[in-house]
Amino acid sequence: MTSNPSKGTGTLIQERRASPTTLRRVPDTSLRDQLGGVFAMRNDQVGFLSRMIDTYGDIVRIRVLGIKMIMLNNPDYFERVLVRNHENYDKNTFLFRAVEPILRGGLIGNVGGEPWRRQRRIMQPSFHRPQVAGFAQNMSDETSRMLRRWDREYKSGDVVNVSTELGQLAMRIVFRSLFGADVGSRGDAIEEMFLEANQIVGAFFRFPFPPLSFPTKGHRRLNEIIRTMDGFISDVIRKRLDSDEEHHDLLTALMNAVDDETGTGMTPLQLHREVLNIIIGGYETTSNSVAWLVYLVGQHPEVQERLHAEVDSVLGGRAPTFDDVPRLTYTRMIVDETLRLYTPAWQTMRRANEEDEIGGYRIPAKSDIYLNMFTLHRHPDFWPSPDTFDPERFTPGQIARRPRHAYIPFASGPRNCIGKHFALTELTIILAMIAQAYRVEIPEDRRSVEIEPLITMHPKGGIHTRMERR
């Protein structure tokens, strides 16, 4: 992306609203770009959005199939929507209506207001640091289990589709953390269904016609997948309610959680929805992020050497614990740089309930606001050589020099990802354990990997690596 005079330069947005007569109108894309966007969003969504930012600057109104959205691409603008004036912006938008058939009022897609605030109050304590510390053992145990299986099944030098392997690992970790048990082949089946549902919903977002309520073959299959997942979750919850055994897992915590303000907990229906939301969030984001981690480490031998040196020094050959995570500083820098380049939850939307001002531009009431972390995390004003993989961007000094909202892989403000600390702990532990055991090489014919921007950011065709035992 190139500089543009209309782009912001990182100065703070003034809290004092300007006079309506001085506010600028958000730039519109040309008719040609509007018409071209219909096809580009379907075939090259990321490329189209990047071109719009290059052409029009950090704020632009785009139209796709008659749907108007104001796209933002400046840290201060993101901060205005997600933090400083977050009460004015809810999730009653096209994007969340598209995924409503799956999320159905769960915390991820909840429109906002008091129903969301109550649900967040109930669930937040289950994701605080002490609770995440209790789940770290699940992460290391399941990663160790995967690595032992690799030892048995793969010879040194074999090329492996690690996307498949790491997807199964992510599913086992989220199931074990939720339910305290290995669900075996049912977990594999649920994973396959998630992938299929993501394809259907992702395609719909890029070309939102016909409506999901229209009974196309894909939409009927989506409904079938949802019914199957509902049945699985209902069965697990029913067995837990009928059991006298004591459990120490996330499901038990959620079943016992109450709102401090009202003293009430979740209804059985809400519990069911939140369990499904946690599975989706915990599986989708982690499986893709770990695959990108392995890919980038394998592409950069000098980074991998330093990673090996750190895990060998800090861990001395043992499995990492929760207390080791803060000591794995370079490992975490690799995680952060990977999340910058390939943020799994790479797009979100909000709706302005009332008129607002962002960067001197008038935001009309009821405007849909499109927030794209993929383009934000490549903004050249804040990220020199933005497409280059460089973990050194995340030294404490470099972090301090950037606006806080130049990097928000888990969103920001009151509606930031509730599982942020779980995810960062999980990614750090998995990467450290793979680096302990293997040297990763990307075969020459597998070095070019395209992104597949579905609801989350997938590596198209998966990540294939040559695994060499250390």
Secondary structure, 3 states (H helix, E strand, C coil): CCCCCCCCCCCCCCCCCCCCCCCEECCECCHHHHHHHHHHHHHCHHHHHHHHHHHHCCEEEEEECCEEEEEECCHHHHHHHHHHCHHHEECCCHHHHHHHHHHCCCCCCCCCHHHHHHHHHHHHHHHCHHHHHHHHHHHHHHHHHHHHHHHHHCCCCCEEEHHHHHHHHHHHHHHHHHHCCCCCHHHHHHHHHHHHHHHHHHHHHHCCCCCCCCCCHHHHHHHHHHHHHHHHHHHHHHHHHHCCCCCCCHHHHHHHCCCCCCCCCCCHHHHHHHHHHHHHHHHHHHHHHHHHHHHHHHHCHHHHHHHHHHHHHHHCCCCCCHHHHHHCHHHHHHHHHHHHHCCCCCEEEEEECCCEEECCEEECCCCEEEEEHHHHCCCCCCCCCCCCCCHHHHCHHHHHHCCHHHCCCCCCHHHCCCCHHHHHHHHHHHHHHHHHHEEEECCHHHCCCCEEECCCEEECCCCEEEEEEC
